[in-house]
Amino acid sequence: MLERMLTALTAIVFALGATVAAAQQEPAPAPAAPPVVQTPAGPGAPGAPAAGPGRGRGPLPPLGPATEPRPRDDARHKSFLEVASGGNIDLLFVGDSITDWWRQEQRGLPVWNEYFAPLKAANFGIAGDTTQGVLWRMQNGELDGFQAKLIVLMLGTNNINRNPNDDIAEGDRAIVNEFLKRQPQAKVLLLGVFPRGPAADNPFRASIKAINEKLATIADNQRVFYMDIGDRFLAADGTLPADIMPDGLHPNAQGYKIWADAIHARVKELMQ
């Protein structure tokens, strides 16, 4: 009897040991994969929504006040500091992509080289910039190291629908005040925001009209002068032709030629 009990107990112990060994050798189940987070595609990326006419990108988030400097201490800013420190700038253009793309060979560069490069011109435009970013740049070295005769500013379209229209104009005013303070010998040519959107009744048009009405009041016609050349880009029916601004926002080569022709004589006059 005792022998049978010992035999049974030995069998139970053996079975338990085999179970434990098998459990130790069996690989642990793989951890659950983390949830996939969908990241919106940037402009031009696969899967990104097509940019609508006169927009150039999807909706952008609201900004702080248009008169509040917003740091952008990036490579472009640093490159402008080097240009500024080198001096030899009589004419300075400041703005966003519409100014920035004077540099593009297929857009504004040939016109720039013909009209403005001989006037010792520099271009401190950065694509996507706003009044907040430009204000910070002007306060942080881009107006140091040279004495300009004239500064041309065209800015504000990237603030539309992100700041109130009156606030956008005040942002431009704050930038103009930085020009006057940091370049006291210079005159300023403030340009109205260019038309945007192919259709004459595009919602951007009403905002731009309101902004430009405020910008016109900044001019004192002594050191600050205002020009609204927007109509030069438009057809007789108020539409914005695709052969001038193909995306309803950025000029092509013909558009830059229109811009240059519209202001060149005034620029040379104000530089005297």
Backbone as numpy.savetxt, mean C-alpha at the origin, in Angstrom:
# Nx Ny Nz CAx CAy CAz Cx Cy Cz
-4.78 -83.17 43.59 -5.61 -81.96 43.59 -4.75 -80.71 43.59
-3.79 -80.72 44.53 -2.89 -79.57 44.64 -2.09 -79.40 43.38
-1.71 -80.51 42.76 -0.90 -80.45 41.54 -1.71 -79.82 40.40
-3.05 -80.22 40.34 -3.88 -79.65 39.29 -4.05 -78.13 39.48
-4.20 -77.67 40.73 -4.35 -76.24 41.01 -3.10 -75.48 40.61
-1.92 -76.05 40.92 -0.66 -75.36 40.55 -0.53 -75.26 39.04
-0.94 -76.32 38.35 -0.84 -76.31 36.88 -1.74 -75.23 36.29
-2.96 -75.15 36.83 -3.90 -74.12 36.34 -3.39 -72.72 36.62
-2.84 -72.50 37.82 -2.31 -71.19 38.20 -1.16 -70.79 37.29
-0.30 -71.78 36.96 0.84 -71.50 36.08 0.34 -71.08 34.70
-0.73 -71.74 34.22 -1.27 -71.38 32.90 -1.82 -69.98 32.88
-2.49 -69.60 34.01 -3.05 -68.24 34.09 -1.95 -67.20 34.08
-0.89 -67.45 34.88 0.24 -66.50 34.93 0.88 -66.37 33.57
1.06 -67.44 32.86 1.68 -67.42 31.53 0.84 -66.59 30.56
-0.47 -66.80 30.64 -1.36 -66.06 29.73 -1.32 -64.56 30.00
-1.31 -64.18 31.28 -1.22 -62.75 31.63 0.08 -62.15 31.13
1.18 -62.87 31.28 2.48 -62.36 30.82 2.49 -62.14 29.33
1.89 -63.07 28.60 1.85 -62.92 27.12 1.04 -61.71 26.72
-0.05 -61.47 27.45 -0.89 -60.31 27.13 -0.15 -59.00 27.36
0.55 -58.92 28.50 1.33 -57.71 28.81 2.41 -57.48 27.77
3.11 -58.55 27.39 4.18 -58.42 26.40 3.63 -57.93 25.07
2.49 -58.48 24.67 1.90 -58.05 23.41 1.50 -56.59 23.45
0.98 -56.16 24.59 0.58 -54.75 24.73 1.78 -53.83 24.64
2.93 -54.27 25.20 4.13 -53.42 25.15 4.69 -53.32 23.74
4.53 -54.40 22.94 5.09 -54.38 21.60 4.20 -53.67 20.60
2.90 -53.58 20.91 1.98 -52.95 19.97 2.22 -51.45 19.92
2.45 -50.85 18.76 2.71 -49.39 18.69 1.51 -48.60 19.16
1.82 -47.48 19.82 0.74 -46.60 20.29 0.04 -45.97 19.10
-1.26 -45.76 19.21 -1.98 -45.13 18.09 -1.43 -43.74 17.80
-1.39 -43.37 16.52 -0.87 -42.06 16.11 -1.77 -40.96 16.66
-1.16 -39.83 17.11 -1.99 -38.72 17.62 -2.87 -38.17 16.51
-4.01 -37.68 16.92 -4.94 -37.11 15.95 -4.31 -35.91 15.26
-4.53 -35.79 13.96 -3.98 -34.66 13.21 -4.63 -33.37 13.66
-3.85 -32.28 13.76 -4.43 -31.01 14.18 -5.42 -30.53 13.14
-6.42 -29.76 13.56 -7.40 -29.25 12.60 -6.73 -28.34 11.58
-7.20 -28.42 10.36 -6.65 -27.59 9.29 -7.23 -26.19 9.41
-6.35 -25.18 9.44 -6.78 -23.79 9.50 -6.68 -23.21 8.10
-7.76 -22.71 7.59 -7.77 -22.14 6.25 -7.23 -20.72 6.30
-6.17 -20.47 5.56 -5.58 -19.13 5.48 -6.01 -18.48 4.19
-6.59 -17.29 4.26 -7.02 -16.64 3.02 -5.85 -16.46 2.07
-6.05 -16.75 0.82 -5.00 -16.56 -0.17 -4.78 -15.09 -0.42
-3.52 -14.69 -0.55 -3.20 -13.30 -0.84 -3.46 -13.00 -2.30
-3.45 -11.70 -2.67 -3.68 -11.33 -4.06 -2.70 -12.02 -4.97
-3.20 -12.62 -6.02 -2.34 -13.28 -6.99 -1.98 -14.70 -6.62
-2.29 -15.16 -5.39 -1.98 -16.52 -5.00 -3.02 -17.46 -5.57
-2.65 -18.77 -5.74 -3.65 -19.72 -6.23 -4.86 -19.74 -5.31
-6.03 -19.65 -5.87 -7.24 -19.66 -5.08 -7.68 -18.31 -4.60
-6.88 -17.28 -4.84 -7.27 -15.94 -4.40 -8.37 -15.41 -5.30
-9.30 -14.63 -4.72 -10.35 -14.07 -5.56 -9.78 -13.05 -6.52
-10.37 -12.98 -7.68 -9.91 -11.99 -8.67 -10.20 -10.59 -8.17
-9.27 -9.69 -8.42 -9.46 -8.30 -8.01 -10.51 -7.66 -8.89
-11.42 -6.95 -8.28 -12.45 -6.27 -9.05 -11.94 -4.97 -9.62
-12.59 -4.47 -10.66 -12.16 -3.22 -11.27 -12.16 -2.08 -10.27
-11.08 -1.32 -10.26 -11.00 -0.16 -9.39 -10.71 -0.50 -7.96
-10.46 -1.79 -7.69 -10.20 -2.17 -6.32 -8.77 -2.63 -6.15
-8.34 -3.61 -6.96 -6.96 -4.05 -6.91 -6.70 -5.08 -5.84
-7.62 -5.25 -4.88 -7.47 -6.24 -3.83 -8.81 -6.40 -3.13
-8.89 -7.37 -2.23 -10.13 -7.57 -1.49 -10.30 -6.50 -0.42
-11.40 -6.57 0.33 -11.64 -5.60 1.39 -10.50 -5.59 2.39
-10.13 -4.43 2.85 -9.03 -4.29 3.79 -9.59 -3.89 5.16
-8.85 -4.20 6.22 -9.37 -3.89 7.56 -9.34 -2.39 7.83
-10.17 -1.93 8.77 -10.14 -0.51 9.14 -8.77 -0.12 9.68
-8.49 1.16 9.60 -7.23 1.69 10.11 -7.51 2.60 11.30
-6.45 2.93 12.04 -6.57 3.96 13.04 -6.74 5.31 12.36
-6.85 6.38 13.12 -7.02 7.71 12.52 -6.01 7.97 11.42
-6.44 8.65 10.37 -5.58 8.91 9.22 -4.42 9.83 9.57
-4.51 10.52 10.68 -3.44 11.42 11.14 -2.51 10.75 12.15
-2.67 9.47 12.36 -1.86 8.74 13.35 -0.75 8.00 12.64
0.52 8.32 12.90 1.62 7.65 12.20 1.59 6.14 12.46
1.90 5.39 11.41 1.91 3.92 11.51 3.27 3.42 11.05
4.07 2.86 11.96 5.44 2.48 11.59 5.49 1.47 10.46
6.44 1.68 9.55 6.74 0.69 8.52 8.24 0.75 8.25
9.00 0.28 9.24 10.46 0.35 9.19 10.99 -0.83 8.38
10.70 -0.82 7.06 11.03 -1.96 6.22 12.15 -1.61 5.25
12.44 -2.54 4.36 13.56 -2.35 3.43 13.34 -1.17 2.50
12.08 -0.94 2.07 11.82 0.20 1.20 12.13 1.51 1.91
11.66 1.64 3.14 11.93 2.84 3.92 13.44 3.05 4.06
14.15 1.99 4.38 15.60 2.11 4.57 16.30 2.52 3.26
15.79 2.01 2.14 16.40 2.41 0.86 16.18 3.89 0.59
15.03 4.42 0.99 14.76 5.84 0.80 15.64 6.69 1.72
15.93 6.18 2.91 16.84 6.90 3.79 18.21 7.06 3.14
18.66 6.02 2.44 19.95 6.10 1.76 19.91 7.13 0.64
18.81 7.14 -0.11 18.68 8.13 -1.19 18.66 9.53 -0.61
17.90 9.73 0.46 17.80 11.05 1.08 19.14 11.53 1.59
19.88 10.64 2.24 21.16 11.03 2.82 22.18 11.39 1.75
21.97 10.92 0.53 22.88 11.25 -0.55 22.69 12.65 -1.09
21.58 13.30 -0.69 21.32 14.65 -1.16 20.98 14.65 -2.65
21.18 15.78 -3.27 20.99 15.92 -4.73 19.56 15.62 -5.16
18.58 16.02 -4.35 17.17 15.88 -4.70 16.56 17.27 -4.77
16.11 17.66 -5.94 15.41 18.94 -6.09 13.89 18.76 -6.14
13.47 17.59 -6.60 12.04 17.30 -6.79 11.75 15.94 -6.16
10.76 15.90 -5.27 10.42 14.66 -4.58 8.96 14.30 -4.81
8.70 13.07 -5.24 7.35 12.53 -5.35 7.11 11.59 -4.17
5.96 11.74 -3.52 5.61 10.91 -2.37 4.21 10.35 -2.59
4.01 9.07 -2.25 2.68 8.49 -2.41 2.66 6.99 -2.23
1.69 6.36 -2.90 1.46 4.92 -2.79 1.87 4.23 -4.09
1.17 3.15 -4.47 1.58 2.40 -5.66 1.50 3.24 -6.93
0.57 4.17 -6.99 0.42 4.97 -8.21 1.66 5.83 -8.43
2.26 6.29 -7.35 3.54 6.98 -7.44 4.69 5.99 -7.58
4.65 4.93 -6.80 5.69 3.91 -6.81 5.96 3.41 -8.22
4.89 3.22 -8.99 5.03 2.55 -10.29 5.51 3.48 -11.41
5.90 4.69 -11.07 6.73 5.45 -12.00 8.01 4.67 -12.29
8.38 3.74 -11.40 9.62 2.97 -11.56 9.51 1.84 -12.57
8.32 1.44 -12.92 8.14 0.25 -13.74 8.38 0.55 -15.22
9.24 -0.25 -15.80 9.62 -0.04 -17.20 8.41 -0.07 -18.12
7.45 -0.96 -17.84 6.29 -1.09 -18.71 5.21 -0.07 -18.39
5.41 0.76 -17.38 4.41 1.77 -17.01 5.01 3.18 -17.08
5.57 3.63 -15.96 5.93 5.03 -15.87 7.37 5.40 -16.11
8.28 4.42 -16.09 9.70 4.77 -16.10 10.15 5.54 -17.34
9.75 5.15 -18.53 10.20 5.94 -19.70 9.73 7.40 -19.62
8.51 7.60 -19.16 7.99 8.97 -19.02 8.75 9.71 -17.93
8.99 9.04 -16.81 9.76 9.63 -15.70 11.14 10.09 -16.19
11.79 9.21 -16.92 13.14 9.54 -17.39 13.14 10.74 -18.34
12.06 10.90 -19.08 11.97 12.02 -20.01 11.60 13.33 -19.31
10.65 13.27 -18.39 10.07 14.49 -17.81 10.71 14.91 -16.48
10.98 13.95 -15.60 11.31 14.32 -14.23 12.74 14.00 -13.80
13.32 12.94 -14.34 14.70 12.62 -13.97 15.65 13.80 -14.22
15.50 14.55 -15.33 16.40 15.69 -15.54 16.25 16.80 -14.49
15.17 16.74 -13.71 14.94 17.76 -12.67 15.47 17.31 -11.32
16.33 16.29 -11.32 16.89 15.72 -10.08 15.76 15.25 -9.16
14.94 14.36 -9.71 13.76 13.88 -9.00 14.05 12.57 -8.28
13.37 12.39 -7.14 13.39 11.14 -6.39 11.95 10.68 -6.16
11.77 9.38 -6.06 10.44 8.78 -5.90 10.38 8.02 -4.59
9.59 8.53 -3.63 9.42 7.86 -2.34 8.00 7.31 -2.22
7.51 6.69 -3.29 6.21 6.03 -3.26 6.37 4.57 -2.90
5.41 4.03 -2.12 5.41 2.62 -1.75 4.01 2.06 -2.01
3.95 0.98 -2.78 2.67 0.37 -3.09 1.93 -0.03 -1.81
0.65 0.28 -1.76 -0.17 -0.07 -0.61 -0.13 0.91 0.54
0.68 1.96 0.42 0.83 2.85 1.57 -0.42 3.71 1.77
-0.53 4.20 2.98 -1.67 5.01 3.44 -1.15 6.31 4.04
-2.05 7.20 4.42 -1.61 8.43 5.06 -0.82 8.12 6.33
-1.24 7.08 7.06 -0.56 6.74 8.31 0.89 6.32 8.06
1.09 5.47 7.04 2.44 5.01 6.75 3.32 6.10 6.20
2.79 6.92 5.31 3.59 8.02 4.76 3.94 9.03 5.84
2.99 9.33 6.71 3.27 10.28 7.79 4.42 9.78 8.65
4.41 8.50 9.00 5.50 7.95 9.80 6.82 8.04 9.05
6.80 7.73 7.79 8.05 7.78 7.01 8.62 9.19 6.95
7.74 10.18 6.78 8.21 11.55 6.71 8.77 12.02 8.05
8.25 11.46 9.13 8.72 11.83 10.46 9.96 11.06 10.88
10.37 10.10 10.06 11.47 9.22 10.46 12.55 9.12 9.39
12.98 10.29 8.93 14.22 10.38 8.18 14.13 10.58 6.69
12.96 10.37 6.08 12.90 10.47 4.62 12.94 11.90 4.11
12.85 12.87 5.00 12.95 14.27 4.61 14.27 14.90 5.08
15.20 14.07 5.50 16.48 14.56 6.01 17.58 14.38 4.95
18.55 15.28 4.95 19.74 15.09 4.13 19.72 15.78 2.78
18.65 16.48 2.46 18.58 17.18 1.17 17.66 18.39 1.34
17.68 19.25 0.33 16.81 20.43 0.33 16.07 20.48 -1.01
14.85 20.01 -0.98 14.06 19.97 -2.21 13.54 21.35 -2.57
13.32 21.55 -3.85 12.64 22.75 -4.30 11.12 22.54 -4.32
10.70 21.31 -4.62 9.27 21.01 -4.72 9.03 19.56 -4.29
7.93 19.36 -3.56 7.48 18.02 -3.16 6.07 17.82 -3.72
5.88 16.71 -4.43 4.58 16.39 -5.03 3.96 15.24 -4.25
2.73 15.43 -3.78 2.03 14.41 -3.01 0.72 14.06 -3.69
0.50 12.75 -3.92 -0.80 12.24 -4.36 -1.06 10.97 -3.55
-2.04 11.04 -2.65 -2.19 9.98 -1.66 -3.61 9.98 -1.09
-4.10 8.78 -0.80 -5.38 8.69 -0.10 -6.27 7.54 -0.56
-6.03 7.00 -1.76 -6.95 5.98 -2.26 -6.96 4.73 -1.41
-5.83 4.38 -0.77 -5.78 3.17 0.06 -6.45 3.37 1.42
-6.81 4.60 1.74 -7.55 4.86 2.98 -9.06 4.81 2.79
-9.51 4.85 1.55 -10.96 4.92 1.29 -11.64 3.67 1.82
-12.77 3.87 2.50 -13.54 2.82 3.16 -12.83 2.23 4.38
-11.71 2.83 4.76 -11.00 2.42 5.97 -10.90 3.58 6.95
-11.04 4.78 6.44 -11.12 6.01 7.24 -12.22 6.88 6.66
-12.83 7.74 7.46 -13.79 8.70 6.91 -13.11 9.64 5.92
-13.88 10.12 4.96 -13.30 10.97 3.91 -12.61 12.21 4.48
-13.27 12.89 5.41 -12.66 14.10 5.99 -11.36 13.75 6.71
-11.33 12.60 7.35 -10.13 12.17 8.08 -8.99 11.91 7.11
-9.30 11.34 5.94 -8.26 11.09 4.93 -7.62 12.41 4.49
-8.45 13.41 4.26 -7.92 14.72 3.88 -7.05 15.30 4.99
-7.45 15.08 6.24 -6.64 15.58 7.35 -5.32 14.82 7.45
-5.33 13.55 7.05 -4.07 12.81 6.99 -3.11 13.42 5.99
-3.62 13.79 4.81 -2.78 14.47 3.83 -2.31 15.82 4.37
-3.18 16.51 5.08 -2.78 17.80 5.65 -1.62 17.63 6.63
-1.69 16.58 7.45 -0.61 16.33 8.41 0.71 16.06 7.69
0.65 15.36 6.58 1.86 15.09 5.80 2.41 16.37 5.19
1.53 17.19 4.64 1.96 18.47 4.09 2.63 19.31 5.17
2.09 19.30 6.37 2.70 20.05 7.47 4.10 19.54 7.79
4.31 18.23 7.66 5.66 17.69 7.86 6.60 18.20 6.77
6.12 18.25 5.54 6.94 18.82 4.45 7.37 20.24 4.80
6.40 21.05 5.23 6.69 22.46 5.50 7.65 22.62 6.68
7.51 21.75 7.67 8.37 21.84 8.85 9.78 21.34 8.57
9.90 20.24 7.87 11.20 19.59 7.69 11.92 20.02 6.41
11.19 20.63 5.49 11.78 21.16 4.26 11.27 22.60 4.08
11.69 23.51 4.96 11.10 24.86 4.97 11.33 25.66 3.70
12.32 25.28 2.91 12.59 25.99 1.65 11.72 25.48 0.50
11.07 24.35 0.67 10.37 23.70 -0.43 8.94 24.21 -0.59
8.45 24.12 -1.81 7.03 24.27 -2.08 6.41 22.88 -2.19
5.09 22.84 -2.09 4.37 21.57 -2.13 3.30 21.64 -3.21
3.27 20.63 -4.07 2.18 20.48 -5.03 1.34 19.29 -4.60
0.16 19.58 -4.09 -0.76 18.55 -3.61 -1.74 18.22 -4.74
-1.78 16.96 -5.13 -2.67 16.53 -6.20 -3.92 15.87 -5.63
-5.05 16.12 -6.28 -6.26 15.41 -5.91 -6.10 13.93 -6.15
-6.80 13.12 -5.34 -6.77 11.67 -5.53 -7.34 11.35 -6.92
-6.66 10.47 -7.64 -7.05 10.15 -9.01 -8.37 9.36 -9.03
-9.13 9.46 -10.12 -10.39 8.71 -10.23 -10.14 7.21 -10.16
-11.18 6.50 -9.75 -11.05 5.06 -9.51 -12.35 4.37 -9.90
-12.23 3.24 -10.56 -13.40 2.49 -10.99 -13.82 2.88 -12.39
-14.11 1.90 -13.26 -14.42 2.21 -14.67 -15.68 3.05 -14.85
-16.72 2.76 -14.08 -18.01 3.43 -14.28 -18.04 4.80 -13.63
-18.74 5.72 -14.27 -18.83 7.08 -13.73 -19.53 7.11 -12.38
-20.40 6.13 -12.12 -21.13 6.09 -10.85 -20.52 5.09 -9.86
-19.27 4.68 -10.10 -18.60 3.79 -9.16 -18.59 4.44 -7.78
-18.89 3.69 -6.70 -18.95 4.30 -5.36 -17.67 5.02 -4.93
-16.52 4.59 -5.46 -15.28 5.27 -5.10 -15.29 6.73 -5.55
-16.01 7.02 -6.62 -15.97 8.37 -7.19 -16.51 9.41 -6.20
-17.60 9.07 -5.50 -18.18 10.02 -4.55 -17.21 10.28 -3.39
-16.56 9.23 -2.91 -15.58 9.41 -1.83 -14.43 10.29 -2.28
-13.93 10.03 -3.49 -12.80 10.81 -4.00 -13.19 12.27 -4.18
-14.39 12.51 -4.67 -14.85 13.89 -4.82 -14.87 14.61 -3.48
-15.38 13.94 -2.44 -15.45 14.55 -1.11 -14.05 14.80 -0.55
-13.15 13.85 -0.74 -11.77 14.02 -0.25 -11.10 15.19 -0.97
-11.25 15.24 -2.28 -10.57 16.28 -3.05 -11.10 17.67 -2.73
-12.37 17.78 -2.42 -12.91 19.09 -2.02 -12.23 19.58 -0.74
-11.92 18.66 0.16 -11.20 19.04 1.39 -9.73 19.33 1.10
-9.14 18.54 0.22 -7.72 18.75 -0.10 -7.50 20.13 -0.71
-8.44 20.59 -1.51 -8.29 21.90 -2.15 -8.16 23.01 -1.13
-8.73 22.84 0.05 -8.69 23.90 1.08 -7.33 23.96 1.78
-6.47 22.97 1.55 -5.15 22.97 2.20 -4.21 23.98 1.52
-4.45 24.24 0.25 -3.56 25.14 -0.50 -3.67 26.57 0.00
-2.49 27.21 0.16 -2.46 28.64 0.48 -1.96 29.46 -0.71
-1.55 28.75 -1.77 -1.03 29.38 -2.99 0.18 30.26 -2.74
0.86 29.98 -1.66 2.15 30.62 -1.37 3.24 29.56 -1.29
3.01 28.56 -0.44 3.93 27.43 -0.38 3.24 26.12 -0.75
1.94 26.07 -0.61 1.19 24.85 -0.91 0.21 25.14 -2.04
0.29 24.31 -3.08 -0.53 24.51 -4.28 -1.29 23.21 -4.56
-2.48 23.36 -5.13 -3.34 22.20 -5.36 -3.69 22.08 -6.84
-3.68 20.84 -7.34 -4.14 20.56 -8.69 -4.99 19.30 -8.66
-6.13 19.35 -9.33 -6.94 18.15 -9.53 -6.93 17.85 -11.02
-6.19 16.81 -11.39 -6.04 16.47 -12.81 -6.87 15.24 -13.17
-7.77 14.84 -12.28 -8.51 13.60 -12.48 -9.27 13.53 -13.79
-9.83 14.66 -14.22 -10.62 14.66 -15.47 -9.77 14.31 -16.68
-8.46 14.51 -16.59 -7.59 14.20 -17.73 -7.62 12.70 -18.08
-7.93 11.88 -17.08 -7.93 10.43 -17.30 -9.27 9.91 -17.80
-10.31 10.72 -17.74 -11.67 10.26 -17.99 -12.11 10.50 -19.43
-13.02 9.65 -19.90 -13.68 9.87 -21.17 -14.76 10.93 -20.99
-15.35 11.38 -22.09 -16.35 12.45 -22.04 -17.56 12.05 -21.19
-17.87 10.74 -21.14 -19.03 10.30 -20.36 -18.69 9.99 -18.91
-17.47 10.31 -18.50 -17.08 10.11 -17.12 -16.51 8.75 -16.80
-16.48 7.85 -17.77 -15.91 6.54 -17.52 -14.38 6.62 -17.55
-13.77 5.64 -16.92 -12.31 5.57 -16.85 -11.85 4.49 -17.83
-11.29 4.89 -18.97 -10.97 3.91 -20.02 -9.93 2.88 -19.59
-10.15 1.65 -20.04 -9.23 0.57 -19.71 -7.88 0.75 -20.40
-7.84 1.55 -21.46 -6.55 1.76 -22.12 -5.74 2.87 -21.45
-6.22 3.37 -20.31 -5.48 4.34 -19.50 -5.21 3.78 -18.11
-6.23 3.19 -17.49 -6.09 2.49 -16.22 -6.77 1.13 -16.37
-6.04 0.11 -16.78 -6.66 -1.18 -17.10 -7.42 -1.81 -15.94
-6.95 -1.60 -14.70 -7.64 -2.18 -13.55 -8.56 -1.18 -12.85
-8.74 -0.02 -13.48 -9.58 1.00 -12.87 -8.94 1.71 -11.70
-7.62 1.58 -11.56 -6.92 2.18 -10.42 -5.53 2.67 -10.77
-4.74 1.82 -11.44 -3.34 2.12 -11.71 -3.14 2.52 -13.17
-2.49 3.64 -13.42 -2.23 4.04 -14.81 -1.29 3.06 -15.51
-1.49 2.92 -16.81 -0.50 2.24 -17.63 0.43 3.30 -18.23
1.22 2.93 -19.23 2.17 3.88 -19.80 1.46 5.13 -20.32
0.31 4.94 -20.97 -0.43 6.09 -21.47 -0.93 6.96 -20.32
-1.36 6.31 -19.24 -1.83 7.06 -18.09 -0.74 7.89 -17.44
0.46 7.34 -17.36 1.57 8.11 -16.79 1.97 9.27 -17.70
1.81 9.07 -18.98 2.09 10.18 -19.91 1.07 11.31 -19.69
-0.19 10.95 -19.48 -1.22 11.96 -19.19 -0.88 12.71 -17.90
-0.46 11.99 -16.89 -0.09 12.60 -15.61 1.06 13.59 -15.82
2.10 13.14 -16.49 3.27 14.00 -16.69 2.91 15.25 -17.49
2.15 15.06 -18.56 1.76 16.22 -19.38 0.94 17.22 -18.57
0.12 16.71 -17.64 -0.77 17.57 -16.88 -0.04 18.45 -15.86
1.08 17.96 -15.33 1.72 18.72 -14.24 3.11 19.25 -14.59
3.70 18.82 -15.70 5.10 19.14 -15.94 5.38 20.64 -15.95
4.57 21.38 -16.66 4.80 22.84 -16.72 4.67 23.47 -15.34
3.67 23.05 -14.57 3.48 23.58 -13.23 4.62 23.21 -12.31
5.09 22.00 -12.44 6.23 21.55 -11.63 7.44 22.44 -11.89
7.77 22.67 -13.15 8.93 23.48 -13.48 8.75 24.93 -12.99
7.53 25.43 -13.09 7.25 26.79 -12.61 7.47 26.89 -11.11
6.96 25.93 -10.36 7.06 25.97 -8.90 8.49 25.70 -8.41
9.30 25.11 -9.24 10.69 24.84 -8.84 11.59 26.05 -9.04
11.08 27.08 -9.68 11.90 28.28 -9.92 12.21 29.01 -8.61
